[in-house]
Structure formats: structure tokens, C-alpha cells
Amino acid sequence: MSVDGLDDNGIGTGLDARGRRWTIRGAIPGSRVLAGGKPGGGVLLDVVEAPTDAIPAPCPQFGTCGGCLYQPMPRAEQQAQKLARLTTLLAPLSAPNGGILGTPDDGYGYRNRMELSFGVDRYLTRTDQLREKAGETVDRAGRYLGLHGPGRFDRIVDVPTCAIASPAINAVLEQVRADVLASPFPAYAPRLHEGFWRHLGLREGADGVLVLVYTTTGGDAEREWLAEHAPNWGAATVLWYTTESVADAAVGDLRAVLVGEPTLRVALGGVPLTLSPLAFFQVNPHGAELLLDAIRAALGSGDLLLDLYCGVGALGLALHQDFQRIAGIDQVAEGIAEANQNAAALGVRADYRAGRAELVLPALLHDHNLLGGARSGRLAVLVDPPRSGLHPDALRPLLTLDADVLVYVACRPSSLARDGALLLAAGWTCTGWTAVDLFPHTAHVEVVARFERRPATLAAESPCPPSAP
Ligand SMILES: C[S@@+](CC[C@H](N)C(=O)[O-])C[C@H]1O[C@@H](n2cnc3c(N)ncnc32)[C@H](O)[C@@H]1O
């Protein structure tokens, strides 16, 4: 069938001969494809005809690991598609402020963070399966390090390098791979719950690459091997975590700091920040500067910045010179501790609180005299929620809040469309939004939307979203 567009999640869509609309992961507009499965979740079997401007994907794992599906689309076309999709989705809020912001490079090598898994079974592509059926020997069991095959918890797509990871991360990955895959210890087999190597995390900061190695407990031989080999990986820091959990997640207890210091130093908008190894930070550091510029332009300056869903406070602290005070909320207590430490190091007057925004926000508003119209000075609100968007109980106080501006940063634009509609109904007006191409070669896109109170609209008339159960 012909792929004629992208759905709200950036997945290719097209009509079949019976008039049924399919969504097909990995299919790009302008192509003719062969798809299997069901219309609601089609599987791309073959590209019969690529669009004339299609470019060969540079990543050897393209089509297998399940990520970076836009690689065959020229970058300008990727951005045009994202902007067109957003313009339709967000039309009830407002028109865009302009084009889509993106770094001027080819969009590869941007990620400062990767998480990989070890395994004993290789993910077989359709071609592998056909070769095996034809009697050829296919590499399928051994020791692998990469990403889970689409929909498989037990099969690994081997990833020697990742086209969107930074050169520094790929260099360390190459060292770790060579060393670990040649070690005397087996990779973890999830079906049997045995083996040693489980996950590998890589993060790049100002001092170089920080490596997180996750294993099962192991014994003296494993400990000695790691202590001997980790210093050879070219990493600034190597941390070793162990777990016996059956859950397939890169989690564990810190067993040893094998190399360097257990902190990550980063910078945003020229502001230095110190993070713990597991803390959230934007994965595209150059794109994050564009995001910050868009947020800064939308927020303006003022007396108080409310930074909701603040993580380690990176966005608010990067803007601290524009505000007298910052108050923030995040559910991760460690992140809040780091936000407070970073604020103190920068000499910022800050009140960061740990907890769920839907529970903590009323008290924060009360303590800063933001209820009942008694406030003085300009109040700006920044919300940067997870993909699910604002919890109804976090949105409710914002509907009636007498703030000068509210800036909503959305990693899932459909959540912004839903929450934005409620803000509009409550008397806010959307003065525009800006798209930031923070995740080139993928369907993802970040949006910064700006809301102002419509003059002479009474908060008391605001409809409330339904209460959470
Ligand atoms: C997209 S991240 C934004 C982080 C931060 N603004 C930044 O750019 O570094 C979303 C944040 O929301 C937090 N979060 C998720 N659900 C939450 C909730 N119900 N209440 C408070 N924080 C929450 C997560 O811990 C995470 O730090």
C-alpha cells in the first residue's frame, strides 16, 4: 500500500485496497510498502518503492533495532513532517510561532546517554529467518550487547556502534564490548535467570564518559576482573551495580566505584550543574540549548519562577538570572536534593520540594502566597511533565492560578493538546508554540507552548478536569 502520512505518534499510515487505514512502524510517507499484521499495528515487511528523495540509512542496525525510523527521510523533510503533524494537532490551541528549531548538522551523534542490555540470544531479522529456513547457519546464540529486538525481552540486536550516540560514547562502547564479550563470564539469560553481565549504561558529561555496569552478584573472580579491566575503557567514571532481580531493568545496588568520581558534571545555558549518575538530563545537549532559548523567550523574566516537574532543576536553574526566586517540584527526592545543592552552589534563592505535583502543588502555592490574588511581582510557571502530561489534580490549581505566563514543555504533543484545551476553557489563551527537533531521525519532537491569561476572564468560571481516582 502507499504510505500517505504519519499518525499522531509519527508512525507511517496508509490505506489498503479495502479502504482500511493501517499504521505501519518504520514506513515513511511517499513509499509503497508490503505490510503484515493488523491495520492497527502493521509490521513493515518490505519497501516496494522508496520515495525519490530517500537516502540510505547510515546505521547498520536500521530496521532491526526498531529506533531512528526516519533515517531514509532527508532531515529537512523529517522536520517538515513533524511541523505539519503538530500544526494539525495543536491547531485548536494556536498556530506555530515559526518553523521547527534544530541543530544545523546531519542530526547524528547527538545522544549523550545510552542503555544497552547483554544477552545470549540474538534477535533474528526476517532475512535471518529466511536464511535459516533455507538451511544456512545463522549466528543466533552466544554473547551479545545491544538493544532488545522489537517486542522481545529475551533477544538482543547486537549494537557495535549507535549512529545517534555521541562519538565519545561510541568510543567507550567499543572498548567495553571488546573487553566484556571476551571475558570468562557469561551474559545473563533471562529465561534461565543465570549469567553475569546484565546491562550497560553510558552517559557523557563535561569530564568524559560515565559507565554504569549492571551484573548479577558474582564472586571474587568477577570482582577482580572488573577492577583490573575497567580502568582500560577510556571512561572518566565506572560504577558497578549488582542485582538478583528477575525484572529486566537497569537497576541495582551500587557495589563499587571502579574508576573516577560518582557524579556527572553538565552545563545548560552556560550554567554548570552537578548530577548523580542516574539523574534525568536532556539527552541531546546541543538541542537542549535550543529548547532553553525557546523556553527563555516564552517565559520572559520576573519575580518568581514555578518550575514544576523540575527534575534536578536544570531548566529553571539555567534561567536563574531572569528570576529573583525559583520554586520547584519533582517526585524524585534525589533529583530535588541535587536541585537544592546546585541552587546553593549558584547562590539562587530556591524552594524545591520532593513529591507528586498533584499532591504537593497546593501547599507550595499557599506557602508562596499565590492563592487568593495577594501576590506581588511577576509570576511565571514552567511545566515539563512526563509523556502522560499533567495529572488532573496538578492541572486544576493551574487553571485558576493568577500567573502572568505559563509555559508548557511537551515531549508528547497529544498530552499538550489535551491539557491545553482545558487551559483555554479556563480562561488562558495560547499565544503560540515552538517545535524543537530534539530527537532527529526519530518520530519524537518537543514542543514549547506559551499561555497567557485572557484579560477579564474570571478564574471562578473555570471548568475542572475530572478528579483522579
Ligand atoms: C521530562 S522530565 C523533565 C525534567 C526537567 N524539567 C529537566 O528538563 O531536566 C519529567 C520529570 O517529571 C517528573 N515527574 C513525573 N511524574 C511526576 C509527578 N506526578 N509529580 C512530580 N514530578 C513528576 C520526573 O521525575 C521527571 O523528572
The ligand as an SDF file (V2000), in Angstrom:
LIG
                    3D

 27 29  0  0  0  0  0  0  0  0999 V2000
   10.5170   15.4000   31.1020 C   0  0  0  0  0  0  0  0  0  0  0  0
   11.2490   15.2500   32.6960 S   0  0  0  0  0  0  0  0  0  0  0  0
   11.6340   16.9440   32.9550 C   0  0  0  0  0  0  0  0  0  0  0  0
   12.7880   17.2020   33.8810 C   0  0  0  0  0  0  0  0  0  0  0  0
   13.3350   18.6110   33.9370 C   0  0  0  0  0  0  0  0  0  0  0  0
   12.3480   19.6380   33.6390 N   0  0  0  0  0  0  0  0  0  0  0  0
   14.5340   18.7660   33.0240 C   0  0  0  0  0  0  0  0  0  0  0  0
   14.3820   19.2170   31.8880 O   0  0  0  0  0  0  0  0  0  0  0  0
   15.6320   18.3920   33.4590 O   0  0  0  0  0  0  0  0  0  0  0  0
    9.7970   14.9600   33.6510 C   0  0  0  0  0  0  0  0  0  0  0  0
   10.0280   14.9650   35.1470 C   0  0  0  0  0  0  0  0  0  0  0  0
    8.7680   14.7570   35.7690 O   0  0  0  0  0  0  0  0  0  0  0  0
    8.9740   14.0480   36.9630 C   0  0  0  0  0  0  0  0  0  0  0  0
    7.6520   13.5030   37.3500 N   0  0  0  0  0  0  0  0  0  0  0  0
    6.9480   12.5110   36.7430 C   0  0  0  0  0  0  0  0  0  0  0  0
    5.7330   12.3840   37.3230 N   0  0  0  0  0  0  0  0  0  0  0  0
    5.6710   13.3230   38.3020 C   0  0  0  0  0  0  0  0  0  0  0  0
    4.6680   13.7060   39.2440 C   0  0  0  0  0  0  0  0  0  0  0  0
    3.4840   13.0810   39.2860 N   0  0  0  0  0  0  0  0  0  0  0  0
    4.9370   14.7070   40.0880 N   0  0  0  0  0  0  0  0  0  0  0  0
    6.1390   15.3360   40.0610 C   0  0  0  0  0  0  0  0  0  0  0  0
    7.1320   15.0160   39.1990 N   0  0  0  0  0  0  0  0  0  0  0  0
    6.8970   14.0220   38.3290 C   0  0  0  0  0  0  0  0  0  0  0  0
   10.0540   13.0520   36.6220 C   0  0  0  0  0  0  0  0  0  0  0  0
   10.7280   12.6390   37.7880 O   0  0  0  0  0  0  0  0  0  0  0  0
   10.9460   13.8910   35.6880 C   0  0  0  0  0  0  0  0  0  0  0  0
   11.9920   14.4930   36.4130 O   0  0  0  0  0  0  0  0  0  0  0  0
  1  2  1  0
  2  3  1  0
  2 10  1  0
  3  4  1  0
  4  5  1  0
  5  6  1  0
  5  7  1  0
  7  8  2  0
  7  9  1  0
 10 11  1  0
 11 12  1  0
 11 26  1  0
 12 13  1  0
 13 14  1  0
 13 24  1  0
 14 15  1  0
 14 23  1  0
 15 16  2  0
 16 17  1  0
 17 18  1  0
 17 23  2  0
 18 19  1  0
 18 20  2  0
 20 21  1  0
 21 22  2  0
 22 23  1  0
 24 25  1  0
 24 26  1  0
 26 27  1  0
M  CHG  2   2   1   9  -1
M  END
$$$$
